[in-house]
Amino acid sequence: MGIERKESFYWRSFVTFYVVISFLVIAASGIVLFISPPGRVANWSRWTFGAVDKAGWQAVHTIFAFLFVVAAAVHIYFNWRVIVGYLKSRVGGLAIRRGRELALASGVAIAVLSLTIAGAAPFSTVMSFGEDVKNSWSTPTNEPPVPHAEEWTVAKLAENARIPVDAALANLKAAGVNATSADVTLAELASRHRLTPQQVH
């Protein structure tokens, strides 16, 4: 019986697979963030998608995008000879074998960038659609009294409601929400009691 030889670990394959997986995660998280409610509504109602809140999806999107750039750079390093293969040496300089393709790709990229920044159709239509989807989550019942009201303390809540702080603490306790201090925020109370800031309010 021959001795089985363990296959070597191919870093080039690993990087290629990671680039593809990262792309899929970035695409998925981008779609989720595209349709997610505005931050004020998401934070107030503790909106989640797949048990992950908006801040979590933003973190996933950002971290995977950053690592995608790193992995893509490594991928280019591993495949540099192939890329250089598109360049053909000639006397007096370099000529690109796929010059038309490079010119068209560059032109399309520049056009998309310019039209997006200028807010021109059809890219402005895509962004408007995204805003409409985001705003569709907003209703009079789930809008906070002010943006980032989840960061209010009990003292600030009492002031806004024009009731004594002691009364606010008593009301919270009667509802099963124990606030040991008037300096605790609605977000902290909500997290401790598995509620939304809106429910605490």
Phi, psi and chi 1 to 4 in degrees:
 res  aa     phi    psi   chi1   chi2   chi3   chi4
   1 MET       -  131.1  -67.3 -179.3   62.4      -
   2 GLY   -81.4  155.9      -      -      -      -
   3 ILE   -84.4  126.7  -60.7  174.9      -      -
   4 GLU   -71.2  133.4  -69.4 -173.8    6.4      -
   5 ARG   -96.9  130.6  -63.1 -178.3   63.2 -177.5
   6 LYS   -73.2  131.8 -170.5  174.9 -178.6 -180.0
   7 GLU   -65.5  145.8  -82.1 -166.5   35.6      -
   8 SER   -70.3  153.9  -60.9      -      -      -
   9 PHE   -84.9  123.1 -171.5   84.3      -      -
  10 TYR   -97.1  104.4  -68.1   98.4      -      -
  11 TRP   -64.8  -32.2  -75.6  101.1      -      -
  12 ARG   -62.4  -43.4 -178.9  174.9  -59.9 -167.5
  13 SER   -65.8  -41.4  -61.9      -      -      -
  14 PHE   -58.2  -47.7  163.8   77.2      -      -
  15 VAL   -63.8  -41.4  171.4      -      -      -
  16 THR   -61.7  -46.8  -59.5      -      -      -
  17 PHE   -62.5  -40.6  -71.9  138.9      -      -
  18 TYR   -66.3  -38.6 -174.1   81.3      -      -
  19 VAL   -60.6  -44.1  166.5      -      -      -
  20 VAL   -65.0  -46.6  172.6      -      -      -
  21 ILE   -63.1  -42.8  -66.7  169.0      -      -
  22 SER   -60.7  -42.0  -68.5      -      -      -
  23 PHE   -58.8  -43.6  167.5   77.1      -      -
  24 LEU   -64.7  -41.1  -65.2  175.0      -      -
  25 VAL   -66.5  -43.1  173.2      -      -      -
  26 ILE   -62.5  -41.3  -68.6  168.7      -      -
  27 ALA   -64.3  -45.6      -      -      -      -
  28 ALA   -64.5  -47.8      -      -      -      -
  29 SER   -66.1  -33.9   58.6      -      -      -
  30 GLY   -63.2  -41.4      -      -      -      -
  31 ILE   -64.7  -43.5  -68.2  171.0      -      -
  32 VAL   -60.7  -45.7  171.2      -      -      -
  33 LEU   -67.8  -30.1  -68.7  174.0      -      -
  34 PHE   -64.7  -35.3 -174.7   74.8      -      -
  35 ILE  -102.5   -1.0   64.5  170.8      -      -
  36 SER   -72.9  156.3   65.9      -      -      -
  37 PRO   -70.2  164.4   25.2  -33.7      -      -
  38 PRO   -58.5  155.6  -20.4   30.9      -      -
  39 GLY   -55.1  -39.3      -      -      -      -
  40 ARG   -62.4  -37.3   66.1 -178.9 -171.5  -80.8
  41 VAL   -78.4  -41.8  174.4      -      -      -
  42 ALA   -61.4  -43.8      -      -      -      -
  43 ASN   -71.6  -37.5  -64.8  -25.4      -      -
  44 TRP   -70.1  -38.6 -171.8 -118.2      -      -
  45 SER  -101.5    2.2   61.8      -      -      -
  46 ARG    54.0   49.8  -76.1  -74.2  177.6   87.1
  47 TRP   -62.7  138.2  175.7   89.6      -      -
  48 THR  -137.3  157.0   61.3      -      -      -
  49 PHE  -135.8  118.5 -175.4   86.0      -      -
  50 GLY    64.0   35.5      -      -      -      -
  51 ALA    68.2   13.4      -      -      -      -
  52 VAL  -118.7  130.4  179.6      -      -      -
  53 ASP   -80.3  177.2   62.0   12.8      -      -
  54 LYS   -62.7  -41.4 -176.0  168.7 -176.2  174.6
  55 ALA   -61.4  -37.1      -      -      -      -
  56 GLY   -64.5  -43.1      -      -      -      -
  57 TRP   -66.2  -37.0  -79.9  109.8      -      -
  58 GLN   -63.9  -40.2  -72.3  171.6  -29.1      -
  59 ALA   -64.9  -44.6      -      -      -      -
  60 VAL   -59.1  -47.1  167.5      -      -      -
  61 HIS   -62.2  -44.6 -169.3   73.7      -      -
  62 THR   -67.4  -48.5  -59.6      -      -      -
  63 ILE   -64.9  -44.3  -63.3  -59.4      -      -
  64 PHE   -68.3  -33.8  -91.4   86.3      -      -
  65 ALA   -65.3  -42.4      -      -      -      -
  66 PHE   -62.7  -47.9  174.1   75.6      -      -
  67 LEU   -68.8  -28.5  -66.3  177.9      -      -
  68 PHE   -62.4  -42.6  176.1   82.4      -      -
  69 VAL   -62.4  -43.3  171.5      -      -      -
  70 VAL   -63.1  -48.0  174.3      -      -      -
  71 ALA   -64.3  -37.5      -      -      -      -
  72 ALA   -64.5  -37.8      -      -      -      -
  73 ALA   -63.9  -42.0      -      -      -      -
  74 VAL   -66.0  -39.3  175.8      -      -      -
  75 HIS   -60.8  -42.3 -177.8   72.4      -      -
  76 ILE   -63.5  -39.7  -69.2  172.4      -      -
  77 TYR   -60.9  -46.0  169.2   77.0      -      -
  78 PHE   -66.3  -28.8  -79.8  140.7      -      -
  79 ASN  -110.8   23.9  -65.6  -80.4      -      -
  80 TRP   -60.5  -37.8 -175.1 -114.0      -      -
  81 ARG   -64.1  -37.6  -71.6 -175.2  179.5  178.7
  82 VAL   -65.9  -42.0  176.2      -      -      -
  83 ILE   -64.6  -45.1  -64.2  170.5      -      -
  84 VAL   -64.0  -25.9  172.6      -      -      -
  85 GLY   -60.5  -21.0      -      -      -      -
  86 TYR   -76.1   -8.4  -77.0  103.6      -      -
  87 LEU  -101.9  133.0  -61.2  176.2      -      -
  88 LYS  -115.6  124.9 -177.1  179.4  179.5 -179.1
  89 SER   -70.0  136.1  -64.8      -      -      -
  90 ARG  -137.9  160.5  -74.3 -174.2 -179.7  175.7
  91 VAL   -64.7  126.8  177.3      -      -      -
  92 GLY    90.0    6.4      -      -      -      -
  93 GLY   149.3 -160.5      -      -      -      -
  94 LEU  -115.8  140.2  -65.3  174.5      -      -
  95 ALA  -118.8  133.9      -      -      -      -
  96 ILE   -82.8  127.4  -59.8  175.0      -      -
  97 ARG   -64.4  -39.2  -73.4 -177.9  178.4  177.9
  98 ARG  -108.8   52.6  -63.0  -72.8 -179.0 -122.1
  99 GLY   -61.3  -42.8      -      -      -      -
 100 ARG   -64.4  -41.8  -70.0  178.8  -59.5  174.8
 101 GLU   -64.6  -42.1  -69.4   82.3   -8.6      -
 102 LEU   -64.3  -41.9  174.9   59.6      -      -
 103 ALA   -63.9  -43.5      -      -      -      -
 104 LEU   -66.1  -45.2  179.5   59.9      -      -
 105 ALA   -60.4  -43.1      -      -      -      -
 106 SER   -64.9  -42.0  -59.9      -      -      -
 107 GLY   -63.0  -43.4      -      -      -      -
 108 VAL   -64.2  -43.3  169.5      -      -      -
 109 ALA   -62.0  -44.1      -      -      -      -
 110 ILE   -65.2  -40.1  -68.6  171.1      -      -
 111 ALA   -64.1  -45.9      -      -      -      -
 112 VAL   -61.7  -44.3  170.3      -      -      -
 113 LEU   -61.7  -47.4  177.1   63.5      -      -
 114 SER   -65.1  -45.6  -58.4      -      -      -
 115 LEU   -68.3  -33.8  -67.5  173.4      -      -
 116 THR   -67.1  -46.9  -59.9      -      -      -
 117 ILE   -63.3  -37.2  -67.1  173.8      -      -
 118 ALA   -76.4  -10.0      -      -      -      -
 119 GLY    70.6   34.1      -      -      -      -
 120 ALA   -93.1  156.3      -      -      -      -
 121 ALA   -69.9  150.1      -      -      -      -
 122 PRO   -89.2   -0.4   34.7  -36.4      -      -
 123 PHE   -71.7  -33.3  -51.3  106.3      -      -
 124 SER   -65.7  -31.8   59.0      -      -      -
 125 THR   -65.9  -41.0  -54.4      -      -      -
 126 VAL   -62.2  -44.2  173.9      -      -      -
 127 MET   -67.6  -38.6  -61.9  -51.4  -64.0      -
 128 SER   -64.2  -40.4  -63.7      -      -      -
 129 PHE   -61.1  -42.8  172.6   73.1      -      -
 130 GLY   -61.5  -41.6      -      -      -      -
 131 GLU   -64.8  -38.8  -72.8  -58.9  -48.3      -
 132 ASP   -63.5  -41.9  -69.3  -19.2      -      -
 133 VAL   -64.9  -44.6  172.7      -      -      -
 134 LYS   -61.0  -46.2  -72.1  177.7 -178.8  -66.3
 135 ASN   -71.1  -18.7  -69.1  -32.9      -      -
 136 SER   -67.0  -19.1   69.2      -      -      -
 137 TRP   -74.4  -20.8  -65.9   92.5      -      -
 138 SER   -82.9  125.0  177.5      -      -      -
 139 THR  -133.2  161.7   65.0      -      -      -
 140 PRO   -57.5  -25.6  -26.8   36.0      -      -
 141 THR   -82.7  -23.3   57.0      -      -      -
 142 ASN  -112.4    8.2   66.6    9.2      -      -
 143 GLU   -82.3  133.1  -84.0  -78.1  -10.1      -
 144 PRO   -70.9  157.5   27.6  -34.8      -      -
 145 PRO   -61.1  -34.0   17.9  -29.4      -      -
 146 VAL  -144.7  155.8  -64.2      -      -      -
 147 PRO   -56.5  138.0  -25.8   35.3      -      -
 148 HIS    61.9   34.7  -59.4  -65.7      -      -
 149 ALA   -65.8  -17.2      -      -      -      -
 150 GLU   -64.7  -16.7   70.0  -81.5   -2.1      -
 151 GLU   -89.3   -0.3  -63.6  175.1    3.2      -
 152 TRP   -65.3  146.4  -82.8    4.3      -      -
 153 THR   -87.9  168.6   61.9      -      -      -
 154 VAL   -60.7  -36.6  173.4      -      -      -
 155 ALA   -62.3  -43.2      -      -      -      -
 156 LYS   -67.3  -38.3  177.9   67.1  176.1  178.0
 157 LEU   -61.9  -44.5  172.7   62.3      -      -
 158 ALA   -63.3  -40.6      -      -      -      -
 159 GLU   -63.1  -42.7  178.5 -174.0  -14.7      -
 160 ASN   -66.0  -37.4 -178.8 -100.0      -      -
 161 ALA   -83.1   -6.7      -      -      -      -
 162 ARG    59.1   47.2  -62.8 -178.7  179.9  178.3
 163 ILE  -130.1  155.8   62.7  173.5      -      -
 164 PRO   -61.6  148.8  -20.8   32.3      -      -
 165 VAL   -58.6  -41.6  173.6      -      -      -
 166 ASP   -60.0  -37.8  -69.1  -19.0      -      -
 167 ALA   -67.7  -38.4      -      -      -      -
 168 ALA   -63.9  -43.2      -      -      -      -
 169 LEU   -64.5  -39.3  -69.6  170.3      -      -
 170 ALA   -66.5  -40.8      -      -      -      -
 171 ASN   -63.1  -41.0  -71.1  -18.0      -      -
 172 LEU   -63.9  -44.4  -73.6  168.9      -      -
 173 LYS   -62.8  -40.7 -172.3  173.3 -177.9  179.2
 174 ALA   -63.0  -27.6      -      -      -      -
 175 ALA   -89.6    4.5      -      -      -      -
 176 GLY    86.4   12.7      -      -      -      -
 177 VAL  -110.8  105.1  179.1      -      -      -
 178 ASN   -90.5  113.7  -64.2  -43.6      -      -
 179 ALA  -108.0  113.2      -      -      -      -
 180 THR   -76.2  -16.0   55.7      -      -      -
 181 SER  -147.2  149.8  167.8      -      -      -
 182 ALA   -76.8   -5.9      -      -      -      -
 183 ASP   -91.3   -2.5  -66.0  -34.0      -      -
 184 VAL   -76.6  144.8   66.9      -      -      -
 185 THR   -88.1  162.2   66.3      -      -      -
 186 LEU   -63.3  -36.6  -58.3 -173.4      -      -
 187 ALA   -63.6  -41.0      -      -      -      -
 188 GLU   -66.3  -43.8  -69.9  170.7  -22.8      -
 189 LEU   -63.2  -42.3  -74.1  175.9      -      -
 190 ALA   -61.6  -42.6      -      -      -      -
 191 SER   -64.6  -42.4  179.9      -      -      -
 192 ARG   -64.7  -36.4  -69.6  178.2 -165.5  171.5
 193 HIS  -106.4   12.0  -64.0   83.9      -      -
 194 ARG    55.4   47.4  -63.7 -176.7  179.3 -179.5
 195 LEU  -123.1  175.0  -60.9  169.9      -      -
 196 THR   -96.0  154.4   67.3      -      -      -
 197 PRO   -55.5  -32.5  -28.3   37.2      -      -
 198 GLN   -62.4  -42.8  179.8 -177.4   10.8      -
 199 GLN   -66.2  -38.4  -69.6  172.2  -41.1      -
 200 VAL   -64.1  -40.9  174.1      -      -      -
 201 HIS   -61.7      - -178.2  -96.9      -      -
